[in-house]
């Protein structure tokens, strides 16, 4: 690790320790936000240490039975699988002062009452740094699971500096190790902003299909055995499991393209980056339709709402619509349909039925 990276990690650890202290203020929260926004390296270091601390969950067990702010007896932590020697760490940990604070922040001399809690926070920072080193050395790690209910989106910062946005009713399992970054898309759709790391490919498994990137932005959607990939930046590789003993060709997808993969093969559609962004407007709360059959549009709306829209007859299903609509308001969508196309909506307590007229 370079000197600059080491210094950044020390600053990130100091921020983590301060945030978990008992006197965290609004001003300090704003200062942390400013420090994180100043450089991507700051955010990556902070997220990595935070994830390592969260994932370990072991220091809570080591401190079980101690009152808040109480330090363990000398030697209490000396025999642990992580080799944490609390007594030695406490002897060598300096009080938090201007030399250890991240740049651009003001510090104040700790009161005797706060002194012990700052020492404990310094121990936490040292342990977090140690755990971050352990995380890098793992060959395999226990996956972290993330889920969203219907009608909700979720943004997630991953420990490698990447980010994921989960669509409504979606789920992923994340397993990051020293050599690999593996995501299992259990259901639904997710958008990935991948941090560049040529030594560790970023792979999303969706059923029988695997989407691989090094550093790029793309979305993967899983509907049963069918998978859709949309690339907004960079290039990704789409791999499909062999069928009937025959290997399937690998498909390279550049920015602006999309692919639909199923048991019949892979259908690729070229386009612009703007086209790809519009296809993913669900991240901003919208669904965009261009000469789309009403049955298809209704199916999309139902992915985001617990009160479903129902097609009442075959003629209504075949009507074509276009426009940008808020996916959170199916009632408004039905009202607009009645004004724009020959459709009549019957509103029931648990559903809205659309009939042709």
C-alpha positions in Angstrom: 0.0 0.0 0.0 1.4 3.5 -0.9 1.9 6.2 1.7 -1.0 8.2 0.3 -3.4 5.2 0.5 -2.2 4.4 4.1 -2.8 8.0 5.1 -6.3 7.9 3.6 -7.1 4.7 5.5 -5.9 6.3 8.7 -8.2 9.3 8.1 -11.1 6.9 7.3 -10.5 5.0 10.5 -10.4 8.2 12.5 -13.7 9.3 11.0 -15.3 5.9 11.7 -14.1 6.1 15.3 -15.5 9.6 15.7 -18.8 8.8 14.2 -19.4 5.9 16.6 -18.6 8.1 19.6 -21.3 9.3 21.9 -21.0 13.0 21.1 -21.3 12.9 17.2 -22.7 16.2 16.1 -24.5 17.5 13.0 -21.4 19.7 12.2 -19.2 16.6 12.3 -21.6 14.7 10.1 -21.4 17.5 7.5 -17.6 17.5 7.7 -17.6 13.8 7.1 -19.8 14.1 4.1 -17.5 16.8 2.7 -14.4 14.6 3.2 -16.1 11.6 1.5 -17.1 13.8 -1.4 -13.6 15.3 -1.8 -12.2 12.1 -3.5 -13.4 8.7 -4.6 -10.5 7.1 -2.6 -11.9 8.6 0.6 -15.3 7.0 0.0 -13.8 3.6 -1.0 -11.5 3.5 2.1 -14.4 4.5 4.4 -16.8 2.0 2.9 -14.2 -0.8 3.1 -13.5 -0.2 6.8 -17.2 0.2 7.6 -18.0 -3.1 5.8 -15.2 -5.0 7.5 -16.3 -3.7 10.9 -20.0 -4.6 10.1 -19.2 -8.0 8.7 -17.0 -9.1 11.5 -19.5 -8.6 14.3 -16.9 -10.2 16.6 -15.8 -7.3 18.8 -19.3 -7.1 20.2 -18.9 -10.6 21.6 -15.4 -9.7 23.0 -16.9 -6.8 24.9 -20.0 -8.6 26.1 -20.9 -7.7 29.7 -19.0 -4.4 29.8 -20.8 -1.2 30.5 -20.8 1.5 27.8 -17.4 3.3 27.8 -15.8 0.7 30.2 -12.5 -0.7 29.0 -11.7 -4.5 29.3 -9.2 -5.7 31.9 -5.7 -6.2 30.7 -5.3 -9.4 28.8 -9.1 -9.9 28.3 -8.7 -9.9 24.5 -5.2 -11.5 24.3 -6.4 -14.9 23.2 -8.6 -14.4 20.1 -8.5 -15.9 16.7 -7.8 -12.4 15.3 -4.8 -11.8 17.6 -6.3 -8.7 19.1 -4.3 -7.6 22.2 -6.4 -5.0 23.8 -4.0 -4.1 26.6 -1.1 -3.4 24.2 -3.4 -1.5 21.8 -4.5 0.7 24.6 -1.0 1.4 25.8 0.1 2.5 22.3 -3.1 4.3 21.1 -2.7 8.1 21.3 -5.4 10.5 22.4 -7.3 11.9 19.4 -5.8 15.2 18.5 -5.0 17.5 15.6 -2.3 15.2 14.3 -4.7 12.3 13.8 -7.8 14.2 12.7 -8.7 14.3 9.0 -7.6 17.5 7.2 -10.0 20.4 7.3 -11.6 19.6 10.7 -11.3 21.3 14.0 -10.5 19.4 17.2 -10.9 20.1 20.8 -9.2 18.7 23.9 -11.2 15.8 25.3 -12.5 16.1 28.8 -11.6 13.5 31.4 -15.1 12.1 31.1 -14.6 11.6 27.4 -11.0 10.4 27.5 -11.7 6.7 28.0 -14.4 6.7 25.3 -11.9 8.2 22.8 -9.3 5.5 23.7 -11.9 2.9 23.1 -12.7 4.5 19.8 -9.1 4.5 18.9 -8.9 0.8 19.6 -12.0 0.3 17.4 -10.2 2.1 14.5 -7.1 -0.1 14.9 -9.2 -3.2 14.9 -11.1 -2.0 11.9 -7.9 -1.5 10.0 -6.8 -5.0 11.0 -10.1 -6.5 9.8 -9.8 -4.7 6.5 -6.4 -6.4 6.0 -8.0 -9.7 6.8 -10.8 -9.1 4.3 -8.2 -8.6 1.6 -6.6 -12.0 2.4 -9.8 -14.0 2.3 -10.2 -16.5 -0.5 -13.9 -16.8 0.2 -16.2 -14.7 2.4 -19.7 -15.2 3.6 -22.2 -13.6 1.2 -24.1 -10.5 2.2 -27.8 -10.5 1.2 -29.8 -7.5 0.1 -33.5 -7.4 -0.7 -36.2 -4.8 -1.6 -40.0 -5.1 -1.2 -42.4 -4.3 -4.0 -42.6 -0.6 -4.5 -39.2 0.3 -3.1 -35.7 0.9 -4.4 -32.4 0.6 -2.6 -28.9 1.9 -3.1 -26.0 -0.1 -1.7 -22.3 0.8 -1.4 -20.1 -2.4 -1.7 -16.9 -2.9 0.1 -14.8 -2.7 -3.1 -16.0 0.8 -3.9 -18.7 -0.4 -6.4 -22.3 0.5 -5.9 -25.6 -1.3 -6.7 -29.2 0.0 -7.0 -31.9 -2.6 -6.5 -35.2 -2.3 -8.2 -38.6 -3.1 -6.8 -39.0 -6.7 -5.5 -35.3 -7.6 -6.1 -32.6 -9.4 -4.3 -28.8 -10.0 -4.6 -26.2 -11.9 -2.7 -22.7 -10.4 -2.6 -19.5 -12.3 -2.1 -16.3 -10.3 -2.4 -12.9 -11.9 -1.9 -9.2 -11.1 -2.7 -9.5 -12.7 -6.1 -13.1 -12.4 -7.1 -16.2 -10.2 -6.9 -19.3 -12.3 -7.3 -22.9 -11.2 -7.3 -25.9 -13.6 -7.4 -29.0 -11.9 -8.8 -31.7 -13.9 -7.0 -34.7 -12.1 -8.5 -35.7 -8.8 -10.1 -33.3 -6.2 -11.4 -30.2 -4.4 -10.3 -28.0 -1.6 -11.7 -24.2 -1.8 -11.0 -21.6 1.0 -11.0 -18.4 -1.1 -10.9 -15.1 0.1 -9.4 -12.2 -0.7 -11.7 -10.1 -3.6 -10.6 -8.4 -5.5 -13.4 -7.2 -8.2 -11.0 -10.7 -9.0 -9.8 -13.4 -9.3 -12.4 -16.9 -8.3 -11.3 -19.3 -11.1 -12.2 -23.1 -11.2 -11.9 -24.8 -14.6 -12.0 -28.4 -14.6 -13.1 -29.7 -18.1 -13.5 -27.9 -19.8 -16.4 -26.2 -16.6 -17.5 -23.1 -14.8 -16.2 -22.3 -11.1 -16.9 -18.6 -10.1 -16.3 -17.1 -6.6 -16.1 -13.9 -5.0 -14.8 -15.1 -1.4 -14.5 -18.3 -0.3 -16.1 -22.0 0.5 -15.5 -24.8 -1.9 -16.5 -28.1 -3.4 -15.3 -29.2 -7.0 -15.2 -32.8 -8.1 -15.0 -34.0 -11.7 -14.3 -37.5 -12.8 -15.2 -37.6 -16.6 -14.6 -35.2 -18.1 -17.1 -35.0 -14.9 -19.2 -32.2 -12.4 -18.5 -31.9 -8.8 -19.9 -28.7 -6.9 -19.8 -28.4 -3.1 -20.5 -25.0 -1.4 -20.7 -24.7 2.3 -20.1 -20.9 2.6 -19.9 -17.9 0.4 -20.9 -18.2 -3.2 -22.1 -19.5 -6.3 -20.5 -19.2 -10.0 -21.4 -22.3 -12.2 -21.4 -21.7 -15.9 -20.9 -24.4 -18.5 -21.1 -24.4 -22.1 -19.8 -24.0 -24.9 -22.4 -27.1 -26.6 -23.7 -27.2 -30.2 -25.0 -23.5 -30.4 -24.3 -22.7 -27.6 -26.7 -21.0 -24.5 -25.5 -22.7 -21.1 -26.1 -20.8 -18.3 -27.8 -19.7 -15.4 -25.6 -21.4 -12.1 -26.3 -19.6 -8.7 -25.9 -21.9 -5.8 -25.1 -20.6 -2.2 -25.6 -22.2 0.9 -24.1 -25.7 1.6 -25.4 -26.5 -2.0 -26.2 -28.9 -4.4 -24.6 -29.2 -8.2 -24.8 -32.1 -10.6 -24.1 -30.9 -14.1 -23.2 -33.0 -17.2 -22.8 -33.1 -20.9 -23.7 -33.4 -20.0 -27.4 -30.2 -17.9 -27.5 -29.1 -14.3 -27.1 -30.7 -11.4 -29.0 -28.6 -8.2 -29.0 -29.9 -4.8 -29.8 -27.5 -1.9 -30.6 -28.3 1.6 -29.5 -26.9 4.8 -27.9 -25.9 5.4 -24.3 -29.0 7.7 -24.1 -31.2 4.9 -25.2 -29.7 2.6 -22.5 -30.2 5.3 -19.8 -33.9 5.7 -20.8 -34.4 2.0 -20.5 -33.3 2.3 -16.9 -35.4 5.3 -15.9 -36.9 3.2 -13.2 -34.0 4.4 -11.0 -35.5 7.9 -11.2 -39.0 6.7 -10.6 -40.3 6.5 -14.2 -41.3 3.9 -16.8 -40.8 4.9 -20.4 -42.8 3.3 -23.2 -42.4 3.7 -27.0 -45.2 2.3 -29.0 -45.6 -0.5 -26.4 -48.5 -2.9 -26.2 -50.7 -2.1 -23.2 -50.3 -5.6 -21.9 -46.5 -5.2 -21.7 -46.8 -1.7 -20.0 -49.3 -3.1 -17.4 -46.8 -6.0 -16.6 -44.1 -3.4 -16.0 -46.3 -1.3 -13.7 -47.3 -4.4 -11.7 -43.6 -4.9 -10.8 -43.8 -1.8 -8.7 -47.3 -1.9 -7.2 -49.1 -4.1 -4.8 -52.5 -3.1 -6.3 -52.2 -4.6 -9.8 -53.5 -3.4 -13.1 -55.5 -6.1 -15.0 -56.2 -6.4 -18.7 -59.9 -6.9 -19.1 -60.0 -8.1 -22.8 -57.8 -9.0 -25.8 -58.5 -5.7 -27.6 -57.3 -3.6 -24.6 -54.1 -5.8 -24.4 -53.2 -4.9 -28.0 -53.5 -1.2 -27.7 -50.2 0.6 -28.0 -49.1 3.5 -25.8 -46.1 5.8 -25.4 -44.8 8.3 -22.8 -43.1 8.6 -19.5 -45.1 7.6 -16.4 -44.4 7.6 -12.6 -44.3 3.9 -11.6 -45.4 4.7 -8.1 -48.9 5.9 -9.2 -50.9 3.2 -11.0 -54.1 5.1 -10.4 -52.8 8.2 -12.3 -51.6 5.9 -15.1 -55.2 4.5 -15.4 -56.6 8.0 -15.5 -54.2 9.0 -18.3 -55.1 5.9 -20.3 -58.8 6.8 -20.2 -58.0 10.2 -21.6 -55.5 9.1 -24.3 -56.7 5.7 -25.6 -60.0 3.9 -25.9 -59.8 2.3 -22.4 -62.2 2.2 -19.5 -60.9 1.6 -16.0 -63.0 -0.2 -13.4 -61.5 0.5 -9.9 -61.9 -2.3 -7.4 -60.5 -2.4 -3.8 -57.6 -4.6 -4.7 -57.1 -4.1 -8.4 -57.8 -1.8 -11.4 -59.3 -3.6 -14.5 -58.7 -2.1 -17.9 -61.3 -2.7 -20.7 -61.4 -1.5 -24.2 -64.2 0.9 -25.3 
